[in-house]
Amino acid sequence: MFELSGYFGLFLAAFAAATLLPAQSEAVLVGLLLSESFSPWMLLGVATFGNVLGSLANWLIGRYIERLRGKRWFPVSEKQLDKAQRAYHRYGCWSLLLSWVPIIGDPLTVVAGTLREPLWSFLLLVTLAKGGRYLLLAGVTLGWF
């Protein structure tokens, strides 16, 4: 039961960290890796899956938030949204390889949704970025590299 709750906790932390909520999952992953009670590859899979799913939630928000643009209570100004969209257009879908970067990564996944980035390319690039980050973190933690 302890093992299952560890994986579930990591999944929740990774999911929350990929959304616009202020959270982080790296410390949870490192702690579980150092405990040596869990399969490192399973931890990497769970963390990546949770983080990509959280980014997918952002993408879905972006797909449907455009309808609310212009409302007084809308959390982002027209100017900010236009600036984000211009930057995304400038660098294209490859900018999703930065979706793991704190502060800019989560809004980037929302903008990808508003600009109708195809789901297949979104998932491919975000999975590579987030999975690569966790692999590097695990490799450094466990001395693989």
Backbone as CSV, one residue per row, in Angstrom:
resi,resn,N_x,N_y,N_z,CA_x,CA_y,CA_z,C_x,C_y,C_z
1,MET,0.816,-1.194,0.000,0.000,0.000,0.000,0.864,1.263,0.000
2,PHE,1.981,1.211,0.744,2.895,2.361,0.802,3.420,2.697,-0.587
3,GLU,3.766,1.652,-1.349,4.320,1.866,-2.679,3.310,2.560,-3.593
4,LEU,2.081,2.105,-3.559,1.039,2.704,-4.392,0.809,4.167,-4.025
5,SER,0.812,4.464,-2.728,0.587,5.852,-2.315,1.763,6.744,-2.723
6,GLY,2.965,6.205,-2.777,4.115,6.980,-3.240,3.978,7.349,-4.703
7,TYR,3.597,6.369,-5.521,3.393,6.648,-6.941,2.238,7.623,-7.158
8,PHE,1.165,7.438,-6.401,0.005,8.318,-6.541,0.348,9.747,-6.122
9,GLY,1.100,9.889,-5.044,1.526,11.212,-4.590,2.407,11.899,-5.624
10,LEU,3.300,11.130,-6.235,4.156,11.686,-7.281,3.315,12.113,-8.480
11,PHE,2.344,11.286,-8.867,1.461,11.633,-9.981,0.745,12.954,-9.701
12,LEU,0.177,13.090,-8.505,-0.537,14.328,-8.157,0.395,15.539,-8.158
13,ALA,1.587,15.367,-7.608,2.552,16.473,-7.584,2.954,16.866,-9.003
14,ALA,3.197,15.879,-9.858,3.596,16.156,-11.239,2.466,16.810,-12.018
15,PHE,1.242,16.341,-11.801,0.089,16.927,-12.480,-0.077,18.391,-12.065
16,ALA,-0.081,18.631,-10.764,-0.263,20.001,-10.255,0.859,20.921,-10.725
17,ALA,2.092,20.404,-10.766,3.230,21.219,-11.176,3.128,21.661,-12.630
18,ALA,2.422,20.900,-13.457,2.295,21.253,-14.873,1.152,22.218,-15.143
19,THR,0.284,22.409,-14.172,-0.820,23.346,-14.350,-0.367,24.734,-13.918
20,LEU,-1.261,25.669,-13.956,-0.922,27.031,-13.551,-0.853,27.194,-12.033
21,LEU,-1.121,26.111,-11.293,-1.024,26.147,-9.831,0.439,26.222,-9.415
22,PRO,0.740,26.903,-8.336,2.129,26.947,-7.865,2.483,25.643,-7.145
23,ALA,3.172,24.775,-7.838,3.579,23.485,-7.266,4.847,23.036,-7.974
24,GLN,5.535,22.088,-7.348,6.707,21.513,-7.999,6.810,20.037,-7.645
25,SER,7.321,19.260,-8.563,7.362,17.813,-8.388,8.771,17.258,-8.280
26,GLU,9.766,18.053,-8.603,11.138,17.540,-8.610,11.576,17.026,-7.244
27,ALA,11.247,17.750,-6.179,11.649,17.323,-4.833,10.987,15.997,-4.457
28,VAL,9.738,15.827,-4.866,9.027,14.569,-4.587,9.720,13.427,-5.322
29,LEU,10.041,13.640,-6.598,10.717,12.602,-7.377,12.072,12.249,-6.763
30,VAL,12.863,13.247,-6.436,14.192,12.991,-5.859,14.065,12.251,-4.530
31,GLY,13.119,12.662,-3.698,12.916,11.978,-2.417,12.555,10.513,-2.603
32,LEU,11.677,10.225,-3.532,11.283,8.837,-3.781,12.425,8.034,-4.394
33,LEU,13.199,8.675,-5.265,14.368,7.986,-5.840,15.385,7.637,-4.760
34,LEU,15.641,8.590,-3.864,16.631,8.365,-2.813,16.174,7.353,-1.769
35,SER,14.872,7.168,-1.639,14.362,6.188,-0.667,14.680,4.758,-1.077
36,GLU,14.955,4.563,-2.368,15.263,3.236,-2.927,14.152,2.219,-2.678
37,SER,12.925,2.689,-2.451,11.776,1.812,-2.228,10.923,1.653,-3.484
38,PHE,11.303,2.357,-4.543,10.489,2.396,-5.749,11.353,2.129,-6.972
39,SER,10.738,1.616,-8.012,11.430,1.426,-9.278,11.701,2.784,-9.912
40,PRO,12.959,3.098,-10.200,13.261,4.393,-10.818,12.531,4.585,-12.153
41,TRP,12.438,3.543,-12.954,11.783,3.664,-14.259,10.284,3.877,-14.109
42,MET,9.701,3.243,-13.104,8.275,3.454,-12.850,8.040,4.879,-12.352
43,LEU,8.932,5.375,-11.496,8.821,6.753,-11.026,8.919,7.732,-12.191
44,LEU,9.853,7.488,-13.109,9.992,8.356,-14.278,8.728,8.331,-15.130
45,GLY,8.174,7.148,-15.314,6.944,7.026,-16.098,5.767,7.739,-15.456
46,VAL,5.614,7.560,-14.154,4.499,8.189,-13.430,4.647,9.708,-13.427
47,ALA,5.854,10.189,-13.168,6.082,11.642,-13.141,5.838,12.252,-14.518
48,THR,6.355,11.608,-15.542,6.165,12.123,-16.902,4.698,12.106,-17.288
49,PHE,4.007,11.001,-17.005,2.590,10.896,-17.350,1.769,11.973,-16.637
50,GLY,2.005,12.152,-15.346,1.276,13.165,-14.585,1.555,14.571,-15.088
51,ASN,2.816,14.846,-15.402,3.195,16.178,-15.867,2.628,16.470,-17.258
52,VAL,2.666,15.488,-18.140,2.103,15.671,-19.477,0.586,15.834,-19.395
53,LEU,-0.050,15.063,-18.512,-1.498,15.194,-18.352,-1.870,16.582,-17.820
54,GLY,-1.078,17.124,-16.921,-1.307,18.483,-16.433,-1.150,19.510,-17.544
55,SER,-0.168,19.308,-18.407,0.014,20.196,-19.553,-1.136,20.067,-20.534
56,LEU,-1.656,18.860,-20.669,-2.817,18.652,-21.528,-4.025,19.418,-20.991
57,ALA,-4.162,19.472,-19.679,-5.242,20.262,-19.072,-5.074,21.736,-19.448
58,ASN,-3.839,22.232,-19.418,-3.568,23.616,-19.837,-3.934,23.822,-21.299
59,TRP,-3.559,22.868,-22.146,-3.862,22.954,-23.580,-5.375,23.021,-23.802
60,LEU,-6.115,22.199,-23.051,-7.576,22.214,-23.166,-8.162,23.541,-22.697
61,ILE,-7.621,24.083,-21.623,-8.058,25.397,-21.155,-7.818,26.423,-22.266
62,GLY,-6.651,26.363,-22.869,-6.328,27.282,-23.952,-7.266,27.142,-25.141
63,ARG,-7.665,25.922,-25.447,-8.571,25.701,-26.591,-9.911,26.397,-26.397
64,TYR,-10.358,26.464,-25.146,-11.709,26.972,-24.893,-11.740,28.350,-24.228
65,ILE,-10.602,28.862,-23.823,-10.571,30.136,-23.104,-10.757,31.324,-24.047
66,GLU,-10.464,31.115,-25.302,-10.561,32.192,-26.292,-11.963,32.804,-26.319
67,ARG,-12.977,32.008,-26.020,-14.355,32.508,-25.990,-14.568,33.562,-24.900
68,LEU,-13.758,33.497,-23.864,-13.922,34.398,-22.724,-13.086,35.672,-22.859
69,ARG,-12.280,35.709,-23.894,-11.411,36.863,-24.132,-12.258,38.130,-24.252
70,GLY,-11.828,39.189,-23.632,-12.560,40.442,-23.689,-13.463,40.680,-22.484
71,LYS,-13.713,39.651,-21.687,-14.518,39.840,-20.472,-13.695,40.652,-19.469
72,ARG,-14.375,41.473,-18.692,-13.666,42.310,-17.713,-12.860,41.498,-16.709
73,TRP,-13.375,40.346,-16.311,-12.718,39.545,-15.283,-11.674,38.589,-15.861
74,PHE,-11.487,38.591,-17.175,-10.518,37.699,-17.811,-9.139,37.928,-17.198
75,PRO,-8.428,36.869,-16.772,-7.189,37.049,-16.001,-5.999,37.615,-16.767
76,VAL,-6.072,37.650,-18.092,-4.948,38.132,-18.895,-5.446,39.268,-19.788
77,SER,-4.668,40.333,-19.872,-5.077,41.463,-20.720,-4.927,41.090,-22.195
78,GLU,-5.631,41.824,-23.035,-5.528,41.632,-24.489,-4.076,41.765,-24.938
79,LYS,-3.402,42.767,-24.384,-2.010,43.033,-24.753,-1.101,41.851,-24.399
80,GLN,-1.269,41.315,-23.186,-0.448,40.178,-22.755,-0.711,38.945,-23.611
81,LEU,-1.967,38.694,-23.897,-2.323,37.528,-24.703,-1.785,37.674,-26.121
82,ASP,-1.913,38.843,-26.708,-1.382,39.078,-28.053,0.138,38.903,-28.080
83,LYS,0.802,39.397,-27.047,2.263,39.271,-26.971,2.669,37.797,-26.890
84,ALA,1.977,37.030,-26.072,2.275,35.601,-25.931,2.023,34.865,-27.253
85,GLN,0.944,35.216,-27.929,0.628,34.564,-29.196,1.646,34.923,-30.279
86,ARG,2.090,36.172,-30.307,3.118,36.569,-31.282,4.419,35.807,-31.037
87,ALA,4.801,35.673,-29.776,6.029,34.936,-29.445,5.903,33.471,-29.853
88,TYR,4.747,32.898,-29.623,4.546,31.493,-29.999,4.616,31.348,-31.519
89,HIS,4.001,32.273,-32.238,4.065,32.239,-33.704,5.500,32.396,-34.204
90,ARG,6.258,33.214,-33.508,7.638,33.468,-33.923,8.505,32.216,-33.820
91,TYR,8.352,31.478,-32.721,9.198,30.299,-32.490,8.506,28.989,-32.841
92,GLY,7.206,29.030,-33.016,6.469,27.852,-33.444,6.343,26.778,-32.377
93,CYS,5.936,25.616,-32.840,5.676,24.508,-31.913,6.939,24.044,-31.197
94,TRP,8.118,24.330,-31.771,9.369,23.907,-31.133,9.569,24.569,-29.769
95,SER,8.892,25.682,-29.553,8.997,26.335,-28.248,8.430,25.434,-27.142
96,LEU,7.605,24.450,-27.517,7.067,23.521,-26.515,8.157,22.664,-25.876
97,LEU,9.324,22.614,-26.489,10.447,21.910,-25.854,10.904,22.631,-24.589
98,LEU,10.418,23.862,-24.397,10.696,24.615,-23.173,9.545,24.526,-22.173
99,SER,8.609,23.631,-22.406,7.444,23.519,-21.522,7.820,23.066,-20.113
100,TRP,8.998,22.554,-19.918,9.457,22.126,-18.593,10.017,23.283,-17.767
101,VAL,10.310,24.406,-18.413,10.961,25.533,-17.738,9.987,26.216,-16.779
102,PRO,10.394,26.422,-15.533,9.516,27.125,-14.584,9.112,28.505,-15.097
103,ILE,7.964,28.940,-14.718,7.364,30.241,-15.005,6.862,30.359,-16.451
104,ILE,7.686,30.031,-17.446,7.224,30.197,-18.830,6.561,28.950,-19.409
105,GLY,6.897,27.781,-18.889,6.417,26.532,-19.472,4.916,26.333,-19.403
106,ASP,4.313,26.614,-18.262,2.874,26.386,-18.097,2.047,27.331,-18.971
107,PRO,2.327,28.641,-18.958,1.581,29.524,-19.864,1.801,29.167,-21.339
108,LEU,2.975,28.668,-21.660,3.271,28.270,-23.033,2.317,27.168,-23.502
109,THR,1.998,26.237,-22.612,1.087,25.155,-22.992,-0.346,25.663,-23.161
110,VAL,-0.711,26.699,-22.410,-2.040,27.310,-22.580,-2.106,28.021,-23.927
111,VAL,-1.059,28.776,-24.253,-1.013,29.492,-25.527,-1.061,28.501,-26.694
112,ALA,-0.384,27.370,-26.555,-0.434,26.353,-27.618,-1.875,25.904,-27.859
113,GLY,-2.654,25.824,-26.810,-4.059,25.471,-26.960,-4.860,26.565,-27.634
114,THR,-4.616,27.811,-27.251,-5.370,28.913,-27.866,-5.051,29.033,-29.348
115,LEU,-3.831,28.694,-29.720,-3.433,28.791,-31.127,-3.674,27.488,-31.888
116,ARG,-4.397,26.568,-31.263,-4.828,25.330,-31.914,-3.671,24.446,-32.386
117,GLU,-2.630,24.368,-31.556,-1.535,23.433,-31.861,-2.147,22.037,-31.938
118,PRO,-1.856,21.275,-32.991,-2.423,19.919,-33.089,-2.038,19.067,-31.873
119,LEU,-2.977,18.266,-31.426,-2.763,17.465,-30.217,-1.561,16.537,-30.349
120,TRP,-1.389,15.902,-31.487,-0.293,14.937,-31.643,1.068,15.603,-31.482
121,SER,1.265,16.778,-32.104,2.568,17.443,-31.977,2.746,18.024,-30.582
122,PHE,1.661,18.519,-30.000,1.722,19.027,-28.630,2.182,17.920,-27.685
123,LEU,1.523,16.768,-27.741,1.862,15.671,-26.830,3.281,15.147,-27.080
124,LEU,3.683,15.051,-28.319,5.028,14.568,-28.633,6.099,15.487,-28.052
125,LEU,5.992,16.779,-28.329,7.017,17.720,-27.875,7.017,17.904,-26.354
126,VAL,5.842,17.970,-25.761,5.752,18.142,-24.310,6.267,16.880,-23.597
127,THR,5.949,15.709,-24.132,6.436,14.463,-23.520,7.956,14.381,-23.604
128,LEU,8.522,14.741,-24.741,9.990,14.754,-24.870,10.621,15.719,-23.873
129,ALA,10.055,16.918,-23.754,10.617,17.930,-22.863,10.511,17.511,-21.401
130,LYS,9.331,17.120,-20.997,9.121,16.816,-19.574,9.759,15.487,-19.182
131,GLY,9.667,14.497,-20.063,10.326,13.218,-19.798,11.831,13.361,-19.748
132,GLY,12.379,14.168,-20.653,13.826,14.411,-20.663,14.307,15.092,-19.405
133,ARG,13.515,16.042,-18.921,13.884,16.734,-17.682,13.911,15.761,-16.504
134,TYR,12.880,14.908,-16.393,12.848,13.940,-15.294,13.969,12.899,-15.435
135,LEU,14.262,12.478,-16.662,15.340,11.521,-16.881,16.675,12.118,-16.445
136,LEU,16.926,13.359,-16.810,18.158,14.028,-16.401,18.236,14.154,-14.880
137,LEU,17.131,14.540,-14.268,17.089,14.682,-12.809,17.358,13.343,-12.119
138,ALA,16.725,12.267,-12.616,16.949,10.932,-12.034,18.378,10.479,-12.272
139,GLY,18.895,10.757,-13.459,20.259,10.361,-13.762,21.286,11.027,-12.869
140,VAL,21.078,12.289,-12.610,21.993,13.017,-11.714,21.824,12.510,-10.285
141,THR,20.586,12.307,-9.863,20.323,11.851,-8.491,20.904,10.470,-8.232
142,LEU,20.782,9.572,-9.201,21.210,8.180,-9.002,22.601,7.893,-9.561
143,GLY,23.267,8.924,-10.100,24.620,8.752,-10.599,24.704,8.013,-11.917
144,TRP,23.670,8.071,-12.731,23.685,7.424,-14.044,24.583,8.179,-15.010
145,PHE,24.708,9.485,-14.801,25.506,10.305,-15.706,26.719,10.831,-14.961
